[in-house]
Amino acid sequence: MRKSPSGAQKGMCRIYFSENDTVFGISRDKQQLIFEAFSQEDSSTTRRFGGTGLGLSISSRLVELMNGRIWVDSEPGQGSCFQIEIDLQETTSANAPIELDCTSLAGKSALIVDDNATNRQVLETWLSQWQLQVTSVANGHAALETLSKDAKKFDFVLLDTQMPDMDGYTLAKRLRESVPQLPPMIMLTSAAMRGDADQCKALGIGAYFPKPVAPYDLRLSLCQLSSNTKTQKPSSELLTRHKLREAQRLLDILLVEDNIVNQKLALALLQKWGHRVSVVNNGQEALDILETRQFDVIFMDMQMPVMGGLDATRLYRAREKELSRARTPIIAMTANAMESDRDDCLEAGMDDHISKPIKLDILLDFLNALGAKQNEAQADQVRVIENFDYAAAISRSDPEIVEIIAGAFRESVPNDLKQLRTALASSNMNDGERIAHTLKGNLLTFNADPAASLASDIEQLDAIVDKFMDYARAVHVRMAAVPLRAVAETCRYAVKDHADLEILIDIDEQLLVLADEIELGRVISNLLENARRYGRSADGVARVDISAKSRDDWVKVLVRDHGTGVPDEQLPQLTQPFFRGDVARTAADGSGLGLSIVEKNIHRMGGLFALVNAEGGGLAAHIKLQRAP
């Protein structure tokens, strides 16, 4: 790496990175192709070394976003030199590190197993900052030897999946078989594959993360695993970043802070964790926005121009009481640590305080605790919704408006509810959203907050569907002549470890279809997963036949299971977002989106898709694609 002055703008410098290897090299005609998504210089590379073909595409996009450039110089058989140039703003001082408070992990011990020295160094740095004692080894044999001598010495074992001689899963299996009282294991992988979660669960691994793992995800998982060990609570489910996000309620936060540096720091942290943040500059602006909006929590600076935090809190608590609103937690952010300052905060109506400079771990723990409390409160609200005093709520409404619309509302609401049930049952999201929106507005007029909240939740379903459907619209279709049997065989290989799934393929090896190979593979994989979940025979095994026949310019593909099928009246609804048939409703997992995405992807490739009950039982997916010339 080297730095030189940049002529683009004063105060800028040009950073040049290069990385050399001496492996295979890349032919000139493939050097630009490798920066495209899902591309690899040699298709056999994926089979030999793993990987998705996305790494260089992501790197290229990141460099492009920073107005830089990335390129490769390479000759087959002589290796490659990857190079990056980026113009960056020069700075005279580094940002102060965020102070960490890790008392919950202090004094514990971890063993890191990774053949990559850089990965070990990164993990060692994080764990040491969290006050853990760290031991590192470079391979599975060293880990076996270390843990065989004294497994009780360690509280955690962090494993890499891709290691020579003995991979992470093989090591985990041998540790499970040979080491009594094995501490919780955390698996880290740079090549996540379908089926990894099931493999981790089978081996008793406590947590699983793709690299690069976010430090706060790793820390949260360590705290959770430590808590499970302390309470002797069995590890019933695998911790993943998605599980951590599900457990972490996303909050609507109002940040009241006049200092731009503090604003940026708080925004970066809060938004990084997925929370929705609104920022105002003083207490008066906070009162203005709180007239029209409510938040899950307010972070309030103490000393601000126009109106400080104490005065704003006193006025808002009075306004809350006047409007009979639920109490919103207000947290003081103060550089003062005196006991008298804390007393002033509580006297003004604040609930707690956080000292500046902001400590990442304290803030994260605080938000997680607050989210857990609000989840409990929300559940309690649903349970006691029948006890809501609607008469008292109406008495707080404008009497003239109530008198004008009450009669019409009583007459219209039964029909509105009937139409809403019909729309939801048929997955008609447009009608459902329209009716729910109308109901919400009418209910708010009467201050019927619980009922209006339910209507608002229903109204948001259409937006959720749009987000999932954006996936299908966003992916660029790369149409080409695709060997259909090869795609089906690849999908079968991907699920080879599922003992409850048997696949029979009857497709001519020479048969080519005009399709996007990646998307077609996802379609078949989705259908196989659907069959494994819901199309099992009486013996608990899902048997799937994949066959294809060509006629004229078209190829008809059949993917059929031998389960119980579905009621005929439900067939047209299976491709509707969030619809789950009778069999699917008995399963614990599944989003109800899989078949709707399958149908949309087939249509995007110019094909047709239909579901029918097969003769002799089972569900059959019929796919019609153009035959490649």
C-alpha positions in Angstrom: 0.0 0.0 0.0 1.2 3.5 -0.7 -0.1 7.1 -0.6 0.6 10.0 -2.9 -0.9 13.5 -3.4 -4.1 13.6 -5.5 -4.6 16.2 -8.1 -8.3 15.9 -8.0 -8.9 18.3 -5.1 -6.9 20.0 -2.3 -6.7 18.1 0.9 -7.1 14.8 -1.0 -4.7 11.9 -1.3 -4.5 8.9 -3.5 -4.3 5.5 -1.9 -3.0 2.6 -3.9 -3.4 -1.1 -2.8 -2.0 -4.1 -4.5 -2.3 -7.8 -3.6 -0.2 -10.5 -5.3 -0.7 -14.2 -5.5 1.3 -17.0 -7.3 -1.6 -19.4 -7.9 -3.3 -20.1 -11.2 -3.5 -16.8 -13.0 -6.4 -15.5 -15.2 -6.6 -15.4 -18.9 -7.0 -11.9 -20.5 -10.4 -12.6 -21.9 -11.7 -13.5 -18.4 -10.1 -10.6 -16.4 -13.1 -8.3 -16.7 -15.7 -11.1 -16.3 -14.5 -12.0 -12.8 -15.8 -8.7 -11.5 -19.3 -9.6 -12.5 -21.8 -11.2 -10.1 -21.7 -15.0 -9.8 -18.7 -15.3 -12.2 -15.6 -17.3 -11.6 -12.6 -17.6 -14.0 -13.0 -21.4 -14.0 -16.3 -23.0 -13.1 -14.4 -25.8 -11.5 -13.0 -23.4 -8.9 -16.4 -23.3 -7.1 -16.4 -27.1 -6.8 -12.8 -27.3 -5.6 -12.6 -24.3 -3.3 -16.1 -23.1 -2.6 -17.3 -19.6 -2.9 -20.3 -17.9 -4.5 -18.7 -15.8 -7.3 -19.8 -12.6 -5.6 -16.7 -11.5 -3.7 -15.0 -9.5 -6.5 -18.3 -8.2 -7.7 -19.0 -6.8 -4.2 -15.4 -5.4 -4.0 -15.8 -3.7 -7.4 -19.1 -2.1 -6.4 -17.6 -0.8 -3.1 -14.6 0.7 -4.9 -17.0 2.3 -7.5 -19.1 3.8 -4.8 -15.9 5.5 -3.5 -15.1 6.8 -7.0 -12.1 4.5 -7.3 -11.1 1.8 -9.7 -10.1 -1.8 -9.4 -8.3 -4.0 -11.9 -6.2 -7.1 -12.2 -2.9 -7.9 -14.1 -2.5 -11.6 -14.6 -0.9 -14.3 -16.8 -2.1 -17.9 -16.7 0.2 -20.0 -14.6 2.1 -17.0 -13.2 -0.4 -15.6 -10.7 -2.3 -12.4 -10.4 -1.9 -8.8 -9.0 -5.2 -7.2 -7.9 -4.9 -3.4 -7.6 -7.1 -0.6 -6.2 -6.8 3.2 -6.4 -9.0 5.5 -4.3 -8.9 9.3 -3.7 -9.6 9.9 0.0 -9.8 13.0 2.3 -6.7 13.4 4.4 -7.0 13.9 8.1 -4.6 14.9 10.8 -5.9 12.8 13.7 -7.6 9.5 14.0 -11.1 9.2 15.5 -11.1 8.3 19.2 -12.0 4.7 19.7 -15.4 4.0 21.2 -14.9 2.9 24.8 -16.2 -0.6 25.5 -17.7 -1.8 28.8 -17.6 -5.6 28.8 -17.9 -6.6 32.4 -20.2 -9.5 31.5 -17.4 -11.2 29.6 -14.4 -10.0 31.7 -12.2 -12.8 32.9 -13.6 -15.5 30.7 -11.4 -17.5 28.3 -11.7 -18.4 24.6 -9.9 -20.6 22.2 -9.6 -19.4 18.6 -9.1 -22.0 15.9 -8.3 -20.5 12.4 -5.5 -21.2 9.9 -5.5 -17.6 8.8 -3.2 -15.4 10.9 -5.0 -12.2 10.0 -8.4 -13.6 11.1 -6.9 -14.8 14.4 -5.4 -11.3 15.0 -8.7 -9.6 14.4 -10.6 -11.9 16.8 -7.8 -11.7 19.4 -8.1 -7.9 19.3 -11.8 -7.9 19.8 -11.8 -10.5 22.6 -9.0 -8.8 24.4 -10.9 -5.5 24.3 -13.8 -7.4 25.9 -11.3 -8.5 28.7 -11.3 -12.2 27.7 -8.2 -14.4 28.0 -7.4 -15.6 24.5 -5.5 -18.7 23.2 -5.1 -19.1 19.4 -4.1 -22.2 17.4 -3.8 -22.6 13.6 -5.3 -26.0 13.0 -7.7 -28.7 14.2 -5.0 -31.0 15.5 -3.6 -28.3 17.8 -7.1 -27.5 19.0 -7.8 -31.2 19.8 -4.5 -31.3 21.8 -5.2 -28.1 23.7 -8.8 -29.0 24.7 -7.9 -32.6 25.5 -5.4 -31.3 28.1 -7.8 -28.9 29.9 -11.2 -28.1 28.3 -12.4 -26.6 31.6 -10.0 -23.7 31.1 -12.1 -22.3 28.2 -15.5 -20.8 28.2 -15.8 -20.5 24.4 -14.3 -22.2 21.3 -14.4 -20.1 18.0 -13.9 -22.3 14.9 -13.2 -21.5 11.3 -14.9 -23.8 8.7 -12.4 -23.7 5.9 -9.1 -25.1 7.2 -6.7 -27.6 5.5 -6.5 -31.2 6.7 -9.4 -30.9 9.1 -12.3 -28.4 8.5 -14.3 -26.8 11.2 -17.2 -29.3 11.1 -14.9 -32.3 11.3 -13.1 -30.7 14.2 -16.4 -30.0 16.0 -17.5 -33.6 15.5 -14.2 -34.9 17.0 -14.4 -32.5 19.9 -17.9 -33.5 20.6 -16.9 -37.2 20.6 -13.7 -36.9 22.6 -13.8 -33.9 25.0 -16.1 -34.1 28.0 -17.7 -30.8 29.3 -17.0 -29.1 25.9 -17.5 -25.3 26.1 -19.9 -23.6 23.7 -18.7 -23.6 20.1 -19.1 -20.7 17.6 -18.7 -21.5 13.9 -17.4 -18.7 11.5 -17.4 -19.2 7.8 -16.4 -17.3 4.7 -18.4 -19.6 2.4 -21.9 -20.0 3.8 -23.7 -23.0 2.3 -27.3 -24.2 2.4 -27.5 -26.9 5.1 -24.9 -25.3 7.4 -27.4 -24.5 10.1 -28.7 -28.1 10.2 -25.1 -29.3 10.4 -24.3 -26.9 13.2 -27.4 -28.0 15.2 -26.5 -31.7 14.7 -23.0 -31.0 16.1 -24.3 -29.0 19.1 -22.7 -25.8 17.9 -24.0 -22.8 19.8 -23.7 -20.0 17.2 -23.0 -19.6 13.5 -21.9 -16.4 11.6 -20.7 -15.7 8.0 -17.5 -13.7 7.8 -16.9 -10.9 8.3 -18.8 -11.2 11.6 -19.9 -7.9 13.1 -18.2 -7.4 16.5 -21.5 -6.6 18.3 -23.1 -9.8 16.9 -20.2 -11.8 18.1 -20.3 -10.1 21.5 -24.0 -10.6 21.9 -23.7 -14.3 21.0 -20.9 -14.7 23.6 -23.0 -13.1 26.3 -26.0 -15.2 25.4 -24.0 -18.5 25.4 -22.4 -17.5 28.7 -25.9 -16.8 30.1 -27.1 -20.2 28.9 -24.1 -21.9 30.6 -24.5 -20.0 33.8 -28.2 -20.9 34.1 -27.6 -24.4 32.8 -30.3 -23.6 30.2 -30.1 -26.0 27.2 -29.1 -24.5 23.9 -32.3 -25.2 22.1 -31.6 -23.2 19.0 -28.6 -22.0 16.9 -27.7 -18.4 17.4 -27.3 -16.5 14.1 -27.3 -12.9 13.2 -31.0 -13.3 12.1 -31.9 -14.8 15.5 -30.2 -11.9 17.2 -32.1 -9.4 15.1 -35.4 -11.1 15.8 -34.7 -10.9 19.5 -33.8 -7.3 19.2 -36.9 -5.1 18.8 -36.3 -2.3 16.4 -37.2 1.0 18.0 -38.5 4.4 16.9 -36.0 6.8 18.6 -36.0 10.5 18.9 -32.5 12.0 19.4 -32.5 15.5 20.9 -28.9 16.8 20.6 -27.4 20.1 19.3 -23.8 18.9 18.8 -23.2 17.7 15.3 -20.4 15.3 16.3 -22.6 13.6 19.0 -25.5 13.5 16.5 -23.3 11.6 13.9 -22.0 9.2 16.5 -25.4 8.3 17.9 -26.9 8.1 14.5 -24.2 5.8 13.2 -24.6 3.4 16.2 -28.4 3.4 16.3 -29.0 3.0 12.6 -26.3 0.4 12.4 -28.4 -1.7 14.7 -31.5 -1.2 12.6 -33.3 1.4 14.7 -35.3 4.2 13.1 -34.0 7.6 14.3 -35.3 11.1 14.1 -33.0 14.0 15.1 -33.8 17.5 16.4 -31.5 20.2 17.7 -33.1 21.4 20.9 -35.9 20.9 23.4 -38.4 23.1 21.6 -38.0 21.2 18.4 -38.5 18.0 20.4 -41.8 19.3 21.8 -42.9 20.3 18.3 -42.4 16.9 16.8 -43.9 15.1 19.8 -47.2 16.9 19.1 -47.7 14.8 16.0 -45.6 11.7 16.6 -44.8 9.2 19.4 -41.6 7.3 19.9 -40.4 4.2 21.7 -37.7 6.2 23.5 -36.2 9.7 23.6 -32.5 10.4 24.1 -32.3 13.9 25.5 -29.2 16.1 25.8 -29.2 18.2 28.9 -27.7 21.5 27.8 -29.0 22.9 24.5 -29.8 26.4 23.0 -33.4 27.6 22.9 -34.6 25.0 25.4 -32.6 22.5 27.5 -33.4 18.8 28.2 -34.8 19.3 31.8 -37.3 22.0 30.8 -38.4 20.0 27.7 -38.9 16.9 29.8 -41.0 18.7 32.4 -43.2 20.2 29.6 -43.6 16.9 27.7 -44.5 15.0 30.9 -47.3 17.5 31.5 -48.5 17.2 27.9 -48.5 13.4 28.2 -50.7 13.6 31.2 -53.0 16.1 29.5 -53.5 13.8 26.5 -53.6 10.6 28.5 -50.7 9.2 26.6 -48.6 6.2 27.6 -45.3 7.2 29.2 -42.4 7.4 26.8 -39.0 6.6 28.3 -36.7 9.7 28.3 -33.0 9.0 28.7 -30.6 11.8 29.6 -27.3 12.0 27.7 -24.9 14.0 29.9 -21.2 14.6 30.3 -21.9 15.3 34.0 -21.5 12.3 36.3 -22.4 14.0 39.6 -25.1 12.4 41.8 -26.9 15.7 41.9 -27.2 15.8 38.1 -28.8 12.4 38.1 -31.3 13.5 40.8 -32.1 16.5 38.6 -32.9 14.2 35.7 -35.2 12.0 37.7 -36.9 15.0 39.3 -37.7 16.4 35.8 -39.3 13.2 34.8 -36.5 11.4 33.0 -36.2 7.6 33.4 -32.4 7.0 33.2 -29.2 8.6 32.0 -26.2 7.6 29.8 -22.8 9.3 30.3 -20.9 10.9 27.5 -18.7 9.8 25.7 -21.2 7.2 24.6 -20.1 3.6 25.5 -21.1 1.2 22.7 -21.8 -1.8 24.9 -23.8 0.1 27.5 -26.0 1.7 24.8 -26.5 -1.6 23.1 -27.4 -3.5 26.3 -29.7 -0.7 27.3 -31.6 -0.8 23.9 -31.9 -4.6 24.0 -33.3 -4.4 27.5 -35.7 -1.6 26.5 -36.8 -3.6 23.4 -37.4 -6.7 25.6 -39.6 -4.7 28.0 -41.6 -3.2 25.1 -42.1 -6.7 23.5 -43.5 -7.8 26.9 -45.7 -4.7 27.1 -46.9 -5.2 23.5 -47.8 -8.8 24.3 -49.7 -7.7 27.5 -51.5 -5.1 25.4 -52.7 -7.7 23.0 -53.8 -9.9 25.9 -55.8 -7.1 27.7 -57.2 -5.4 24.6 -60.7 -6.4 25.6 -60.3 -4.4 28.8 -59.7 -1.2 27.0 -62.2 1.5 28.1 -63.6 2.6 24.7 -66.3 4.7 26.4 -63.6 6.8 28.2 -61.7 7.0 24.9 -64.7 8.4 23.0 -65.3 10.9 25.8 -61.9 12.5 25.0 -62.9 12.9 21.3 -64.5 15.9 19.7 -68.2 15.6 20.6 -69.4 17.4 17.4 -67.4 15.1 15.1 -68.6 12.0 17.0 -72.2 13.1 16.7 -71.8 13.6 12.9 -70.1 10.3 12.0 -71.1 7.8 14.8 -74.3 6.6 13.0 -72.6 6.2 9.6 -69.7 4.3 11.3 -72.0 1.9 13.1 -73.7 1.1 9.8 -70.6 0.7 7.7 -68.2 -1.1 10.0 -69.8 -4.6 9.8 -69.6 -4.6 6.0 -66.0 -3.2 6.2 -64.9 -6.0 8.5 -66.6 -8.6 6.2 -64.7 -7.2 3.2 -61.5 -7.1 5.1 -61.8 -10.8 6.1 -62.5 -11.7 2.4 -59.5 -9.7 1.2 -57.1 -11.3 3.7 -58.4 -14.8 3.0 -57.9 -14.4 -0.7 -54.5 -12.6 -0.2 -55.9 -9.5 -2.0 -53.4 -7.1 -0.5 -54.6 -4.0 -2.4 -58.1 -4.2 -1.1 -56.9 -5.3 2.4 -54.6 -2.2 2.6 -57.4 0.2 1.4 -60.0 -1.2 3.9 -57.6 -1.3 6.8 -56.5 2.3 6.1 -60.1 3.5 6.2 -60.8 1.6 9.4 -57.7 3.0 11.0 -58.7 6.6 10.3 -62.2 6.1 11.6 -61.0 4.3 14.8 -58.5 7.1 15.5 -61.3 9.6 15.4 -62.9 7.8 18.4 -59.4 7.4 20.1 -59.8 3.6 19.8 -56.0 3.1 19.9 -55.8 -0.7 20.3 -58.2 -1.4 17.4 -56.5 1.3 15.3 -53.1 -0.3 16.0 -54.4 -3.6 14.7 -55.7 -2.0 11.5 -52.4 -0.2 11.0 -50.5 -3.6 11.3 -52.8 -5.0 8.6 -52.3 -1.9 6.4 -48.5 -2.5 6.5 -48.7 -6.1 5.1 -48.7 -4.8 1.5 -45.5 -2.8 2.1 -43.9 -6.0 3.5 -44.9 -7.9 0.4 -43.4 -5.2 -1.8 -40.1 -5.5 0.0 -39.9 -9.2 -0.6 -41.0 -8.8 -4.2 -38.3 -6.2 -4.8 -35.9 -9.1 -4.6 -37.4 -10.6 -7.8 -37.5 -7.2 -9.6 -34.0 -6.2 -8.6 -32.0 -9.1 -9.8 -30.8 -8.7 -13.4 -31.8 -11.7 -15.6 -28.9 -13.1 -17.6 -30.6 -15.3 -20.3 -28.5 -18.0 -21.9 -28.6 -21.6 -23.1 -28.6 -23.6 -19.8 -28.2 -27.4 -19.5 -31.3 -28.3 -17.5 -30.1 -31.6 -16.1 -26.8 -30.0 -14.8 -28.8 -27.4 -12.9 -31.1 -30.1 -11.4 -28.1 -32.2 -10.4 -26.4 -29.2 -8.7 -29.6 -28.6 -6.7 -29.7 -32.3 -5.7 -26.1 -32.2 -4.6 -26.8 -29.1 -2.5 -29.3 -31.0 -0.4 -27.5 -34.4 -0.3 -27.2 -34.3 3.5 -31.0 -34.3 4.0 -31.9 -37.9 4.8 -35.6 -37.0 4.6 -35.4 -36.0 0.9 -35.0 -38.4 -2.1 -34.7 -37.0 -5.6 -35.1 -38.8 -8.9 -34.0 -36.9 -12.1 -35.2 -37.9 -15.6 -33.8 -35.3 -18.0 -31.8 -35.7 -21.2 -28.3 -34.4 -20.7 -28.4 -32.6 -24.0 -31.6 -30.6 -23.3 -30.9 -26.9 -23.1 -33.4 -24.2 -22.0 -33.3 -20.4 -22.4 -33.0 -19.2 -18.8 -31.0 -17.5 -16.1 -28.9 -20.3 -14.7 -28.7 -18.8 -11.2 -32.4 -18.0 -11.0 -33.4 -21.4 -12.4 -31.3 -23.1 -9.8 -33.1 -21.0 -7.1 -36.5 -22.0 -8.5 -35.7 -25.7 -8.4 -34.1 -25.4 -4.9 -37.1 -23.6 -3.6 -39.5 -26.3 -4.9 -37.3 -29.0 -3.4 -37.3 -27.3 0.0 -41.1 -26.9 -0.3 -41.5 -30.6 -0.9 -39.2 -31.4 2.0 -41.2 -29.3 4.4 -44.8 -30.1 3.2 -44.7 -33.0 0.7 -43.5 -35.9 2.8 -44.9 -39.4 2.5 -46.3 -41.4 5.5 -42.7 -42.6 6.3 -41.5 -39.0 6.8 -39.5 -38.9 3.6 -40.1 -36.5 0.8 -39.7 -38.2 -2.6 -39.4 -35.8 -5.5 -39.3 -36.5 -9.3 -37.8 -33.9 -11.6 -38.4 -34.6 -15.3 -38.6 -32.7 -18.6 -39.9 -33.1 -22.1 -39.4 -30.9 -25.1 -41.9 -30.1 -27.8 -41.4 -27.6 -30.7 -39.8 -24.5 -29.1 -40.8 -25.2 -25.5 -39.6 -27.4 -22.7 -42.0 -28.6 -20.0 -40.4 -29.3 -16.6 -42.2 -31.2 -13.9 -41.2 -31.1 -10.2 -43.5 -33.5 -8.3 -43.6 -34.8 -4.7 -45.5 -37.8 -3.5 -47.1 -36.2 -0.4 -50.8 -35.6 0.3 -51.2 -32.6 -2.0 -53.5 -29.7 -1.1 -57.3 -29.1 -1.4 -58.2 -28.1 -4.9 -59.7 -24.8 -3.8 -56.4 -23.8 -2.3 -54.3 -24.4 -5.5 -54.8 -20.9 -7.0 -53.9 -19.3 -3.8 -50.5 -21.0 -3.2 -48.6 -18.5 -5.2 -50.2 -15.6 -3.4 -47.8 -13.8 -0.9 -48.1 -15.1 2.7 -50.7 -17.7 1.8 -50.0 -21.0 3.6 -52.2 -24.1 2.9 -53.5 -26.5 5.4 -50.3 -28.6 5.4 -48.0 -25.6 5.7 -50.0 -24.1 8.6 -49.0 -27.1 10.7 -45.3 -26.5 10.1 -43.3 -24.2 12.4 -41.3 -22.6 9.7 -41.9 -21.1 6.2 -42.9 -17.5 5.3 -45.6 -18.2 2.7 -43.5 -16.3 0.2 -41.5 -19.1 -1.5 -44.0 -20.1 -4.3 -44.9 -16.5 -5.1 -41.2 -15.8 -5.7 -40.8 -18.9 -7.8 -43.7 -17.9 -10.0 -42.4 -14.4 -10.4 -38.9 -15.6 -11.3 -40.3 -18.0 -14.0 -42.4 -15.2 -15.5 -39.3 -12.9 -15.6 -37.5 -15.6 -17.6 -40.4 -15.6 -20.1 -41.9 -18.9 -18.9 -45.1 -20.2 -17.4 -45.8 -21.7 -14.0 -48.7 -23.7 -12.6 -49.4 -26.0 -9.6 -51.7 -29.0 -9.8 -52.5 -32.1 -7.6 -50.8 -35.0 -9.3 -52.6 -38.3 -10.1 -51.8 -40.8 -7.3 -51.2 -38.0 -4.8 -48.7 -35.2 -4.3 -48.2 -31.7 -5.6 -46.8 -31.1 -9.1 -45.2 -27.9 -10.3 -45.4 -27.4 -14.1 -42.8 -25.1 -15.6 -42.7 -24.1 -19.2 -39.5 -22.6 -20.6 -38.3 -21.7 -24.1 -36.0 -24.3 -25.6 -32.5 -23.0 -26.4 -31.5 -23.2 -30.1 
